[in-house]
Amino acid sequence: METKNNKKTIRAWAFFDWANSAYNLVITSTIFPAYYVAITANAKNGDRVMFFGKSFVNTALSDYALAAAYMVMVLLLPILSSIADYKGNKKIFMQFFTCIGALSCCSLFFFTKDTLEMGIIAFALAAIGYSGGFVFYNSYLPEIATIDMQDNVSAKGFTYGYIGSVLLQLICFLFVLKPEWFGILDKSFPARLSFLLVGLWWIGFALIPFSVLPKGSPNAVSHEHNIIKGGFIELGNVWKKVKGMPLLKRFLPAFFFYSMGLQTVMLVATGFAAKVLHMGTAALISIILIIQLVAIGGATLMSRLSGIFGNVRVLIGTVIIWIGVCVAAYFTTTDTQFYLVAVVVGLVMGGIQSMSRSTYSKYLPENIPDTASFFSFYDVTEKLAIVAGVFSFGFIEELTGSPRNSVLVLGLFFIVGLFLLFSLLKAEKNNKNNTEFSAE
């Protein structure tokens, strides 16, 4: 294993974010939601679509598909990450999920209103590939950076992701808004071409971290069991360790609840704007670009504030802002108001993601061999939050007939997370006092 804080390794690690964040921007945030709403809306059935013989509200169906995809990862990741630690081959798993995600994005090139089932399945598989690769990507953080550098390194990863995704988004932007420049006559072709470019971008730039990052260090403890049984045993051991860590076991519930709101907002915001505010593709892309650009500064700002106020206090302040965002979104009726909300979202979006990852990493014991297993708890918590949040959003919309009511529910999730963060802050103070007392 290379020495920690190696610049080449950190740069290569950050390029993984550069590679797959294009999916997050184009597929989940801009072009795909707008394209999906456009091709599934019709005069006869309104906003309802048929999926394998059953009728759904179009946006609710895509929400359910995402929830199902992340539920699959909830069930798989603890096993896979434990096996990765057990055998020391986490990079192979990163490569596997990257291929699934990238190829699924490429297959969306063939997604039309006549191939709805195929498109939704590819959409879900892309989410599986994205989330699956990230758990192993995250688990490299404590291996490549010392504790004092993890905030900066984590922020660097998100910054690379924002810059890379914006660059590809601008390329796609040209095809979508100016198809005549390229002799494109088919109105659906620019969007479908964008999906193909995401897949190629994703797998192409992922070759950089794959060529530099170590394959992973196997757990040094002697194992007598086969790989599957050993993976479950290792997972059980990590769970026991987590229960004995007073700060970590308090952070995870707080992270779960505010992630229910955070991740859902990021996944459904564009669909909300397209359906409720009837914003066009150009306006949606502009908004997301604003969010991404502001988020670059937001991630760096949060990293610096954490050095002054501490991670938990910064998270508390950020969650309070997110509660305000949910209330503002509920009352938003114009494009201008949505633009203003988007600027605030951009400021706090990158910061809370980066700060959450580095805070969790700081709570882990130093020099642990099973970082992938520990980070599987982090990622499983996040994926469960996505499942609960996105499903709730779709269900409330179908139940009440309005996505606005779903937004208010997200605000409640943030409120619960806020109270749990205050509990964590109190526990952190007590832990610090006890440590100082013991040292004396």
N, C-alpha and C positions, 0 to 999 in steps of 0.2 A: 504493500500500500504506500502511495506517495505521501510525502510530508504534507500536513495540513496547511491551508492558506496558500497553496501553490497557484499562481496566477493563471497558468495555462489550463490547469484542471478546472478551476472555478469558471473561467471563460467558456470552456467546452460544456460544462454542466449547465450554464445559463443558456447556451444555444439550444438546449432541449426545449426550454420555454419559448424561445424564438420560433422553433419549428412547429410546436403543436398549438400555440396560442392563436395561430391563424384559423384553426378549426373553431376555437371558442368565439372568435370575432365574426367570421363569415357565416358559419353554420348555425351557431346558437343565438347570435346577437343581431345580425343585420340581414344579409341577402336571403338566407333560407327562410326565416320567419315571414318576411314580406312576400317571397315567392310562394310559400305554402298557403298563406291566407288568400293570395290572389287566385291560385289555381283551384282552391277548394270552395270558393264562394260562387254560388250560382243562384239564378233567379227562382228556380223551382224549389230547392231545398234550403235556401238561406245559408246558414253557416253549418249545416249538418252534412256529414259524410258517412259513407258506408265502408266499414273495415271488416273484411271477412264475414259479411252478412249482417253485421250489427251497426246500428246508427249511433254516431257520436257528434257532439259539438266539435268543429274542426280543431280549434285551439286546445280544447280539453283532451282530444285524442293525442296530440303531440306532447302534451304534458304527461299523460299516462305512459306514453312510449318512453319518455325520459325517466319517469319514476321506475318503470320496469327494468330499464337498462342499469340504473344505479342499484336497484335491488339485487340484480345478478352479481354486481361487483361486491355488494355487501356480503354475499354468500361466498364468493370466490376468493377475495383478496386476503382474508386472514390465513387461509390455507396456502395460497400461493406465496405470500410474503414470508410465512414461516418456513416453507420449503426453500425459498431463496436464501434465507439466512442459514438454513440447515446445510445447504450445498454450496453456498457462496457464489451463486450465479444470477444475481439480481439483474445484471445487464441483459441477459437472455430474455427475461420476462419483459423488460422495457422494450426490447426489439420486437417481441411477439405482439404486444398490444399496439405498438406503433404501426405495425403492418396491418393489423385488423382495422384500426382507425383510419389510416390513410387510404387503404383500398376501399373502405366503405364510402368515404368521401368521393373518391373517384367514381364509384358506381352510381352516385347521385346524379351524375351527368345524364343518366337515362330516366330520371324521375320526371314524370308528367302526370296530368290528371288521370290518365288511363292506367298508370302503374302505381297507384296509391299505396297498395300493400307493400310492394317492393321498396318504395321510397321510405315509408315509415320504418321498415325493418332495417334498412341501411342507416337511417338516421339514428336508430337505437344502437346499432353496432358501432357507429362512429363514437357515440358517447361512451360505450364500453371501452373502446380503444384509448380514448383520451384519458378517462379516469384511471384505467388500469396502468397506463404508463406512468402516471403522475405519482402513484404511491411509491414506486421504486425510485423515481427521480427525487422525491422528497427525502427518502431514506438516506440519500448520499450526503445530505447537508451536514450532519454531525461528523461525518467521516472526512469531509474536505475542508471544514472550517472549524477553528477553535470557538469556544463559547462567545468570546468578546467580538468575534467577527461575524457571527451568524446572522445578526440583524442586517448588516450591510450586504452580506452574500445573498441572503434571501431576497432583499430588495433589488439586488442586481438581477436576479433571475426574473422577477416580475417586470423589471424595466426592459430587459431584453425581449420579453414576451410582448410587451406593449408596442415596442418599436417595430419588431418583426411583423406582428399582425397588422399594424397600421400600413406598413409598406405594401404588403400583399393586398390589403383592402383598397388602397389607392389604385393599384393595378386593376382590380376587379371593378372598381368604381368607373373607370374609363369605359370598360366593356358594357356595363349596365346603363350608363347615362349617355354614351356616345357610340352606340352600335354601328351607326352609319359610317363612322370613321374607318371601320374595319370591314365594311361591306356586309354586315350581318342584317338579315331580313327577318329571321325567326325571332319573335319577341321573347321566347323562353330560353333561347340559346345563351345569352350573356350570363344569366343566373346559373344555368347548368354548367357552363364553362368555368365559372367561379368555383363551383364545387370540385371540379376536376383539378383546378390549379391548387386548391387547398391540399388535396391529397398528395400531389407531386411535391409541393413546398414542404409539407410535413415530413414525408419520408426522406426527402433530399437533404434538408438541413439537420435531420436527426443523425445523419452519418457522422457529423462532427463530434458530438458527445460519445457516440458509439465507438469512435476510433481512439478516443483519449481516456475516457473513464475506465477505471479498473472494473473487472467483472464482479467484484464484491468479495468480501472476506468471509469464509465459512466460519460458523460458530466453532470456537476452539474446544468446546466441551465434547468429550467422547460420546458417540451415539451408538446404541445397540439395536435401534429399531429401524424398520424400513422407512423410506423417505416420506410416505404418506402419514404413517403413524407418528413418525418423528416430528412432522410438521404440526400435527395436532398437539403433541406433548409440549413442543416449544411454545405454541400459542397459549396453552394453559399456564405455562411458567411465566410468560410475560403478563398475563392477566393477574396472576398472584402478585407480581412485582408492582403493577399499577395500583392495586388496592392498598399497597403499603406506602405509597407516595402521596402525602397529604395535599400537596399543591396540584399534582397532576390529576388526581382523582376529582378535584374540584374544578379544574380548568375544563376538562372534557364535557361535563354537562352544560357549562356556560357556552362553550364553543358550539355544542349541538344546537342549542336554541337560537343563538343569534345567526348561526349558519342556515337554519331553516328559512329565515328571512332573507339573508344576504344572497345565498346561492339561488333561491327562487326568483328574486328580483332580477338577477343577472340573466336568468334563463328565459323569463317571460316578458321582460320589459318591452322588447321590440314588438312582440305579438300584441301586447296591450295597446301600444301606440298605433299600430296598424289597424286594429279592430275597433278600438274605442274612439280614438281621435281621427281615424281615417287618414293617417299620414302616409305619404307616398314613399317609394323606395329611396329616392334621392334624399329626402328629409331624414329618413331613418338612418341612412348611412352617415350623413353629416353629424347627426346626434351621437352616434356610436364613436365616430372619429374624435369628436370633442371629448367624450368620456375617456377614451384611450389616452389622448394627449395629456389631459389633466391628471389622469391616473399615474402617469410617469412621475410627475412632480409629487403626487400624493404619497406614493410608496417611499420616496426619498425623504419627504417631510416627516412622515410617521416614524421612520427609522431614527431621524435626528431628535424628534420629540421624546422618543423612548429613552434616549440617553439622558434627558433632563428630568422627565417625570416618571419614568419606569414604564414597562410594557403594559401592565394591567390598567394603570390610570389612562394611558392613551387609548386602550381598547374601550374603556368605559366611555370616554368622550366621543369616540367614533360611533359606538352603538347608540348613544343619545341622538347623534346627528341622523343615523339611519331611521330612528323612530320618527323624526321630523320629516324625513323623505317620504315615508309611507303615508303620513297624514296629508302632506302636500300633493302626492300623486292621486290620492282619493278625490281631491277637489280640483284637480287639473282638468281644464276644458279646452285650452287653446294650445297651439304649437309653441308659442313663446313661453308659456308657463312650463311646458314639458322640457324645453331647452334649458331653462333655469334649473329645474330639478336634475337634469342630466349633468350639469356642471358640478353640482354638489355630490352626486353619485360618483362621478369620476374622481373627485378629491378624496373620498373615503373608501372607494372600492379597492384600489391597489394597496392602500395602507393597511386595511384590516386583514386582508389575505396574507400579506407579507408578515405582519406583526403576529398573526395567529400562528403561522408556521414556525417562526423563530422563537416565540414564547414557549410553544410545546417542546421544541428542541432543547431549550435552556433548562426545562424541568427534567430532562432525561439525565441519568447518571453518566459521568464521563467514561469514555473508553468501553462502552458496552458493545459486544460483538453482534447482537441481534437487532440492529437499528431498523431493518425492514419490518420485523415483527412488531416493534414498538410503533413504527409509523403506520402500520396497518390499522392500529387502534385509532390513530388520528384520522386516517382516510376513511375507515369504516364509519366513524362518527360523522364525518362530513357527508358521506354517501347516504347514510340513514337520514340525515337532516334534509338532503335533497329529495329523497324519496317521500318523506313526510310533507315537506314544504310544497313541492311541485304537485303531488297528488291532492293536497288540501286546496291548492289554488284552483286546479281543474274541477275538483268536486264542488267547491263553493260556487264557481261560475255556473256549472250545470244546475246546481240546486236553486240558485237565486236569479240566474239569468244575467248577471253582471260581474265582470272582472273587478270592478271597483270594490265590491264587498270582499273579494279575495285579498285585495291589497291591505285592507284593515286587519284581516287575520294575520298577515305577515307582521304588521306592527306589534301585535300581541306577542308573537314569538320573540321579537327583539326586546320587549319589555321584560319577559322572563329571563332572557339571557343577561340583561342588565343587572337584575337583582342577584343573579348567581355570580357575576363578576365582582360585585361589591363584597359578596361572601368570600371570594377568592382573595381579594385585596386584604381583607381582615386576616385571613389565614396566613397570607404572605408576611404581614406585619408580625404576627405571633411567632411564625417560624424564624424570622430574623431576630426577634428579641430573645428567643430561646437559644439560638446559635451564639449570640453575643454573650448571653449569660453563661453558657457552657464554656466559652473561650476564656471568660474571666476566672 
